[in-house]
Amino acid sequence: MKIVFATNNENKLKEIRKMLGIDFEVMSLKDIGCHVDIPETGDTLAENALLKAQYIFDNYGVSCFADDTGLEVETLNGAPGVHSARYAENTDHDSEANMTKLLRELGENNNRRARFCTVIALIIKDTQATDGRNTLLFEGEIRGHIARKKHGNEGFGYDPLFIPEGYEQSFAELGIDIKNKISHRSKAVAKLSKYLKSNNSCI
């Protein structure tokens, strides 16, 4: 089953392909010749995911899905949240800068509770719908806390700082196989996969 994942983030693409497995041929934006940096101007994760999926469906006419992920830290009133990828000033997906700012903002605060959230927006062709499409959202989250310093070398983003509930190691220490079984993204992808497999004829 072929489907487009609206991303050129190689780390995300690798994770998603591994999660969905051999039943799916997941194509990136580059694979369909899209080199546009689709603006993420929404106020929520769902809005950003929808913006990306809608752009691809409207311009390329293919069934596709997009995701947006945010790290929400309780004592920072949910920051960085929807701005997680661009948390540090004047940066874009600069993980080191983002982690440095997060640790600085938290300081010695003992409340380091946090959660990771992922929202996946799926748009598939639907000739029965007035606008020719069917749009669905799938969500996943995992709770944990922020370490006082970075641990581990695997993963990406905030993985060296996020320690999931029930574990004593960060995502970056646990490694990709464990992360892909318990993470926010894996929970959202599991819902996506279940839907796609049960609606194979619609894709």
Secondary structure, DSSP 8 states (H G I E B T S, - for coil): -EEEE----HHHHHHHHHHHGGG-EEE-TGGGT---------SSHHHHHHHHHHHHHHHH---EEEEEEEEEEGGGTT-EETTGGG-STT-SS-HHHHHHHHHHHHTT-S--EEEEEEEEEEEEE-TTSTTSEEEEEEEEEEEEEE-SS---SSSSTTTTTEEETT-SS-HHHH-HHHHHHHSHHHHHHHHHHHHHHHTGGG-
